[in-house]
Amino acid sequence: MISPLSGLDAVNSITSEAKPGIGNTQAASGDFAAVLGQAMQNVAQSVQTAETVSMEAMKGQADVREVVDAVMAAERQMTAATAIRDKITTAYLEISRMAI
């Protein structure tokens, strides 16, 4: 069974909490930065877990299936983080090309 990406839960909470109005722009941008920061921490933690499980497998303390699961989870999160980064970069470039 494929587990959901942990960083996307935080993105869903932002979209449900953000309400239009004066003064919410600062809070929403701060929350977005916090969500991205938390997502990157989750990716780093996932990669670190995969490395730890791999080292345990080398010592004979972990099963090959555990290693594959940990590495695949890290790969999924890294792929999602890369896709999000690419979308943000593309959006920024499109905004910078707009005529004022």
C-alpha positions as CSV (number, residue, x, y, z in Angstrom):
1,M,0.0,0.0,0.0
2,I,1.3,3.4,-0.9
3,S,1.4,5.9,2.0
4,P,0.4,9.5,1.4
5,L,3.0,12.2,1.2
6,S,3.3,13.7,4.6
7,G,4.0,17.2,3.3
8,L,0.8,17.4,1.4
9,D,-1.3,17.2,4.6
10,A,0.2,20.5,5.7
11,V,-0.6,22.1,2.3
12,N,-4.2,21.0,2.6
13,S,-4.5,22.5,6.1
14,I,-3.1,25.8,4.7
15,T,-5.7,26.0,1.9
16,S,-8.6,25.3,4.3
17,E,-7.4,27.8,6.9
18,A,-6.5,30.7,4.5
19,K,-9.4,33.2,4.4
20,P,-9.4,36.2,2.2
21,G,-9.2,39.6,3.9
22,I,-7.0,42.5,4.7
23,G,-4.0,41.5,6.7
24,N,-4.1,37.8,5.9
25,T,-1.5,38.1,3.2
26,Q,1.3,38.2,5.7
27,A,0.0,35.3,7.7
28,A,-0.7,33.2,4.6
29,S,2.8,33.8,3.2
30,G,4.4,32.9,6.6
31,D,2.3,29.7,6.7
32,F,3.4,28.8,3.2
33,A,7.0,29.2,4.1
34,A,6.5,27.1,7.2
35,V,4.8,24.4,5.2
36,L,7.7,24.3,2.7
37,G,10.2,24.3,5.5
38,Q,8.4,21.4,7.2
39,A,8.2,19.5,3.9
40,M,11.9,19.8,3.5
41,Q,12.5,18.6,7.0
42,N,10.3,15.6,6.3
43,V,12.3,14.8,3.1
44,A,15.6,15.1,5.0
45,Q,14.3,12.9,7.8
46,S,13.1,10.3,5.3
47,V,16.5,10.2,3.6
48,Q,18.2,9.9,7.0
49,T,15.9,7.0,7.9
50,A,16.7,5.3,4.6
51,E,20.4,5.6,5.3
52,T,20.0,4.3,8.8
53,V,18.0,1.3,7.6
54,S,20.6,0.6,4.9
55,M,23.4,0.7,7.5
56,E,21.5,-1.7,9.7
57,A,21.0,-4.1,6.7
58,M,24.8,-4.1,6.1
59,K,25.2,-5.2,9.8
60,G,22.6,-7.9,9.3
61,Q,20.1,-6.3,11.6
62,A,17.5,-5.2,9.0
63,D,15.6,-7.1,6.3
64,V,16.0,-6.2,2.6
65,R,12.3,-5.4,2.4
66,E,12.7,-2.7,5.1
67,V,15.6,-1.2,3.1
68,V,13.6,-1.1,-0.1
69,D,10.6,0.4,1.7
70,A,12.7,3.1,3.3
71,V,14.5,4.0,0.1
72,M,11.3,4.1,-1.9
73,A,9.6,6.3,0.6
74,A,12.6,8.7,0.5
75,E,12.5,8.6,-3.3
76,R,8.8,9.5,-3.4
77,Q,9.2,12.4,-1.1
78,M,12.3,13.7,-3.0
79,T,10.4,13.4,-6.3
80,A,7.4,15.3,-4.8
81,A,9.7,18.0,-3.4
82,T,11.5,18.4,-6.7
83,A,8.2,18.7,-8.5
84,I,7.0,21.4,-6.1
85,R,10.3,23.3,-6.4
86,D,9.9,23.2,-10.2
87,K,6.4,24.5,-10.1
88,I,7.3,27.3,-7.7
89,T,10.3,28.3,-10.0
90,T,8.1,28.2,-13.1
91,A,5.5,30.4,-11.4
92,Y,8.1,32.9,-10.3
93,L,9.6,33.1,-13.8
94,E,6.1,33.7,-15.3
95,I,5.4,36.5,-12.8
96,S,8.8,38.1,-13.4
97,R,8.0,38.2,-17.2
98,M,4.7,40.0,-16.7
99,A,4.5,43.6,-18.0
100,I,3.7,46.2,-15.4
